[in-house]
Amino acid sequence: MIFIESKLFEKFRESYFDDESYKAFQNFLLEQPLAGDVIQGTGGLRKVRWASKGKGKRSGVRTIYLYLVEKSHIHFLTVYAKNEMSDLTPNEKKILKTLAEEIKNG
């Protein structure tokens, strides 16, 4: 499995994951790449909950990713804390769907 980070994900990753928790998160997705819930209207993007520094899953972070089965790639698109944003807006979904399509076709 290859993990690919978008510039947006890369920008925020260190705010939400220390090295140990990020490695654990990657290992979790190695075992369960379909773990996240599919986000309707985004072209197959998934959202998975993960515990953040000193918090549990429910109040932790949400990571949006695209799993390309045929390439064995996981593209991390963005990450955010639940207390900052509970869900993606329709406009954010539209933007992420466009990005997912570019990744799939690229």
HUDA-V200746 format. One record per pair of residues at least 12 apart in sequence whose C-alpha atoms are under 10 Angstrom apart, sorted by sequence separation. I is the first residue (numbers start at 1). J is the second residue. If there is no record, write none. Layout:
# HUDA-V200746
((I	J) (I	J))
This chain:
# HUDA-V200746
((34	46) (35	47) (36	48) (37	49) (49	61) (50	62) (64	76) (65	77) (33	46) (34	47) (35	48) (36	49) (48	61) (49	62) (50	63) (63	76) (64	77) (65	78) (34	48) (35	49) (47	61) (48	62) (49	63) (63	77) (64	78) (65	79) (47	62) (48	63) (49	64) (63	78) (64	79) (46	62) (47	63) (48	64) (62	78) (63	79) (64	80) (46	63) (47	64) (48	65) (62	79) (63	80) (46	64) (47	65) (61	79) (62	80) (63	81) (78	96) (29	48) (45	64) (46	65) (47	66) (61	80) (62	81) (77	96) (45	65) (46	66) (60	80) (61	81) (62	82) (44	65) (45	66) (46	67) (60	81) (61	82) (28	50) (44	66) (45	67) (59	81) (60	82) (61	83) (77	99) (3	26) (25	48) (43	66) (44	67) (59	82) (60	83) (61	84) (62	85) (77	100) (2	26) (25	49) (42	66) (44	68) (58	82) (59	83) (61	85) (62	86) (64	88) (1	26) (25	50) (39	64) (57	82) (58	83) (62	87) (75	100) (3	29) (24	50) (25	51) (36	62) (38	64) (3	30) (36	63) (37	64) (38	65) (1	29) (2	30) (22	50) (36	64) (38	66) (75	103) (1	30) (21	50) (36	65) (52	81) (1	31) (21	51) (22	52) (36	66) (45	75) (46	76) (49	79) (51	81) (52	82) (66	96) (21	52) (36	67) (45	76) (46	77) (47	78) (48	79) (49	80) (50	81) (65	96) (1	33) (21	53) (33	65) (34	66) (45	77) (47	79) (49	81) (64	96) (17	50) (33	66) (34	67) (49	82) (66	99) (67	100) (71	104) (16	50) (17	51) (18	52) (33	67) (66	100) (16	51) (17	52) (18	53) (33	68) (34	69) (65	100) (68	103) (16	52) (17	53) (33	69) (68	104) (15	52) (16	53) (66	103) (67	104) (15	53) (29	67) (66	104) (33	72) (33	73) (47	87) (33	74) (30	72) (16	60) (17	61) (30	74) (16	61) (29	74) (16	62) (16	63) (26	74) (42	90) (45	93) (39	88) (41	90) (13	63) (42	92) (43	93) (42	93) (43	94) (45	96) (41	93) (42	94) (45	97) (40	93) (41	94) (42	95) (43	96) (44	97) (9	63) (39	93) (42	96) (43	97) (9	64) (41	96) (42	97) (43	98) (45	100) (9	65) (41	97) (42	98) (43	99) (44	100) (40	97) (42	99) (43	100) (44	101) (39	97) (42	100) (43	101) (6	65) (42	101) (5	65) (4	65) (43	104) (3	65) (4	66) (17	79) (13	76) (16	79) (3	67) (15	79) (16	80) (13	78) (15	80) (16	81) (1	67) (2	68) (9	75) (10	76) (12	78) (13	79) (15	81) (1	68) (9	76) (10	77) (11	78) (12	79) (13	80) (1	69) (8	76) (9	77) (10	78) (11	79) (12	80) (2	71) (3	72) (4	73) (5	74) (6	75) (7	76) (8	77) (9	78) (10	79) (1	71) (2	72) (3	73) (4	74) (5	75) (6	76) (7	77) (8	78) (9	79) (1	72) (2	73) (3	74) (4	75) (5	76) (6	77) (7	78) (8	79) (9	80) (1	73) (2	74) (3	75) (4	76) (5	77) (6	78) (1	74) (2	75) (3	76) (4	77) (5	78) (6	99))
